[in-house]
């Protein structure tokens, strides 16, 4: 971040806390001043510098002894779905998709609870909690959206995304965890949908958050290539 505006931003650093991605590791996190009025242009510039949104907060890892977290983004114009991804498109052609402002919905939260309870019992978000959900995924920012994926009237997935000046930022996706929906690979399909949405908007990137080489939970991101990672010397092709 090099502009005069960006250089005057107040930053806050947390005390060390357990790392969310690597077991037995301690992490520190850098936060942007929560009182700052964040425009789309500023948010985009901060994303270029490795920041990410969680609820009202923009943050990035700031660990002295570790640099494993690298921001990842898909190069939209060069992305070509492989055979399995093309099949996935076809498998989900019957879904109805609606793009809405980020908001709290009882229906969304019920799906989130099913998802967390089935898929992430070992994580920090279990057991699901409405206050935590609201602070994480709802937002009054104009750039924040929630995209619903429905089969007829049944809600199967919700993707929280942000609209940046040069792309879409994939914040979080939760979906129906029941076995009858496994073949739909709803999490992967939501990423494919965002890539296609960015393509139609002539946006160059879909930002996928952080990628960590030693984290099995992150490996799915490498299926969406070409992928760039943010290094100390800039964005580099993975």
Buried (B, 14 or more C-beta within 10 A) or exposed (E): BEEEEEEEBEEEEEEEEEBBBBEEBBBBBBBBEEEEEBBBEBBBBBBBEBBBBBBBBBBBBBBEEBEBBBBBBBBBEEBEBEEEBEEBEEEBEEBEBEEEEBBEBEEBBEBBBBBBBEBBEEEEBEEBEEEBBBBBBBBEBEBBBBBBBBBEEEBBBBBBBBBBBBBBBBBBBBBBBEEEBEEBBBBBBBBBBBBBBBBEEEBBBBBBBBBBEEBEEBEBBEBBBBBBBBEEEEBEEB
